[in-house]
Amino acid sequence: METKKTVWITGASSGIGEALAKAFSAEGNQVILSSRNGQELERVRQSCAFPEKCFVVTLDLADPDSLDAAAKTVLEKFGYVDMLINNGGISQRSLVAETPLDIDRKIMQVDYFSGVQLAKAVLPSMLERKTGHFVAISSIVGVFGFPQRSAYSAAKHAMHGFYETLRAENEADGIRVTVVCPGRILTNVSLHALRADGHEYGIMDHAQANGISAEECAARILKAIRKNKKEIYVCRKDVLMVYFRRYIPALYYKLVSKVQPNL
Ligand SMILES: NC(=O)c1ccc[n+]([C@@H]2O[C@H](COP(=O)([O-])OP(=O)(O)OC[C@H]3O[C@@H](n4cnc5c(N)ncnc54)[C@H](OP(=O)(O)O)[C@@H]3O)[C@@H](O)[C@H]2O)c1
């Protein structure tokens, strides 16, 4: 990025968010690192190229009050952010038939409503300055349904509706939106995925373990941001399901009901 920006990244303590934080810092940007785990955020801050230009603001995406407090802290300190990367989130490993509604609500809060709340908190200052960029980390299951991911897939689908509308309403005022749909990326996401009983799944899925590195994912996201891409897929052959769903839906319907979701 040519001019230095202030970039707020949620889920910056691990995986894709951590890799994004390091990549943005390496370019000399100011980076605000957010998630629940202050110690891990501090570790990431120290490992950034310019730790003195990185700031830790803890928050819990499940807790709207903590999001209000974090937004207040960020806006009081910086006045505005140039970019909000709604990246923090949790996945799911449970069937619709066994999943209690409170798990659906929790995943919708953490993966969808939290991002909406933060977006609404920073949008007014972006509109005032007539510039701002939202980066929404969705998933390829944000564009098709997938077994054992009902709430997760729903939350990611919801992100697309929200951000496409936000872009349509505000593009003329200098607001940009990039929606990112990763396929399998090598992170801890499957370890922390929620089961029907609310506990963590705790298993590194085979496909996850063989996924694209978080660093390569971050590099592809930065490239897309620079080009102001509206939607990108960070995938290998898993992108095929996106195209089957779009162009050969009968094939997608056949495959998705037979798929082994955790391989
Ligand atoms: N890895 C993949 O294959 C893949 C594929 C598609 C989409 N994605 C998406 O990529 C994003 C990043 O995930 P990742 O793969 O990098 O997984 P990850 O390594 O597990 O990172 C998840 C991040 O979200 C944060 N987080 C989780 N719950 C939170 C909460 N309640 N409050 C605040 N922060 C919370 C975690 O931080 P704390 O624990 O410190 O709070 C962590 O920094 C997610 O939105 C995920 O859905 C990942």
The ligand as a MOL file (V3000), in Angstrom:
LIG
                    3D

  0  0  0     0  0            999 V3000
M  V30 BEGIN CTAB
M  V30 COUNTS 48 52 0 0 0
M  V30 BEGIN ATOM
M  V30 1 N -8.9240 -21.7420 7.9810 0
M  V30 2 C -9.8220 -21.9630 7.0510 0
M  V30 3 O -9.7790 -22.9910 6.3500 0
M  V30 4 C -10.9070 -20.9570 6.7770 0
M  V30 5 C -11.7170 -21.1570 5.6660 0
M  V30 6 C -12.7220 -20.2450 5.4090 0
M  V30 7 C -12.9020 -19.1560 6.2400 0
M  V30 8 N -12.1070 -18.9920 7.3260 0 CHG=1
M  V30 9 C -12.3590 -17.8370 8.1990 0
M  V30 10 O -11.1500 -17.1690 8.4970 0
M  V30 11 C -11.3220 -16.4350 9.7120 0
M  V30 12 C -10.0800 -16.6320 10.5690 0
M  V30 13 O -10.0140 -17.9870 10.9900 0
M  V30 14 P -8.6590 -18.8180 11.0090 0
M  V30 15 O -8.7790 -19.8560 9.9870 0
M  V30 16 O -7.4950 -17.9370 11.0030 0 CHG=-1
M  V30 17 O -8.8360 -19.5810 12.4250 0
M  V30 18 P -8.1010 -19.4330 13.8230 0
M  V30 19 O -6.6440 -19.6460 13.6700 0
M  V30 20 O -8.8590 -20.3350 14.7300 0
M  V30 21 O -8.3410 -17.9150 14.2280 0
M  V30 22 C -9.5810 -17.4630 14.6750 0
M  V30 23 C -9.4100 -16.0880 15.2850 0
M  V30 24 O -10.7070 -15.6120 15.7050 0
M  V30 25 C -10.6060 -15.1750 17.0420 0
M  V30 26 N -11.8560 -15.4030 17.7600 0
M  V30 27 C -12.5910 -16.5430 17.8350 0
M  V30 28 N -13.6490 -16.3660 18.6390 0
M  V30 29 C -13.5660 -15.0840 19.0900 0
M  V30 30 C -14.3560 -14.3040 19.9680 0
M  V30 31 N -15.4410 -14.7850 20.5820 0
M  V30 32 N -13.9860 -13.0410 20.2030 0
M  V30 33 C -12.8660 -12.5180 19.6200 0
M  V30 34 N -12.0920 -13.1940 18.7790 0
M  V30 35 C -12.4340 -14.4620 18.5260 0
M  V30 36 C -9.4910 -15.9910 17.6760 0
M  V30 37 O -8.8680 -15.2640 18.7250 0
M  V30 38 P -8.9950 -15.5270 20.3060 0
M  V30 39 O -9.1010 -16.9910 20.5350 0
M  V30 40 O -7.7450 -14.9010 20.8430 0
M  V30 41 O -10.2120 -14.7670 20.7340 0
M  V30 42 C -8.5010 -16.0850 16.5060 0
M  V30 43 O -7.6720 -14.9500 16.4670 0
M  V30 44 C -12.6180 -16.9430 10.3430 0
M  V30 45 O -13.6440 -15.9970 10.1260 0
M  V30 46 C -12.9110 -18.2040 9.5630 0
M  V30 47 O -14.2890 -18.4830 9.5060 0
M  V30 48 C -11.1160 -19.8650 7.6320 0
M  V30 END ATOM
M  V30 BEGIN BOND
M  V30 1 1 1 2
M  V30 2 2 2 3
M  V30 3 1 2 4
M  V30 4 1 4 5
M  V30 5 2 4 48
M  V30 6 2 5 6
M  V30 7 1 6 7
M  V30 8 2 7 8
M  V30 9 1 8 9
M  V30 10 1 8 48
M  V30 11 1 9 10
M  V30 12 1 9 46
M  V30 13 1 10 11
M  V30 14 1 11 12
M  V30 15 1 11 44
M  V30 16 1 12 13
M  V30 17 1 13 14
M  V30 18 2 14 15
M  V30 19 1 14 16
M  V30 20 1 14 17
M  V30 21 1 17 18
M  V30 22 2 18 19
M  V30 23 1 18 20
M  V30 24 1 18 21
M  V30 25 1 21 22
M  V30 26 1 22 23
M  V30 27 1 23 24
M  V30 28 1 23 42
M  V30 29 1 24 25
M  V30 30 1 25 26
M  V30 31 1 25 36
M  V30 32 1 26 27
M  V30 33 1 26 35
M  V30 34 2 27 28
M  V30 35 1 28 29
M  V30 36 1 29 30
M  V30 37 2 29 35
M  V30 38 1 30 31
M  V30 39 2 30 32
M  V30 40 1 32 33
M  V30 41 2 33 34
M  V30 42 1 34 35
M  V30 43 1 36 37
M  V30 44 1 36 42
M  V30 45 1 37 38
M  V30 46 2 38 39
M  V30 47 1 38 40
M  V30 48 1 38 41
M  V30 49 1 42 43
M  V30 50 1 44 45
M  V30 51 1 44 46
M  V30 52 1 46 47
M  V30 END BOND
M  V30 END CTAB
M  END
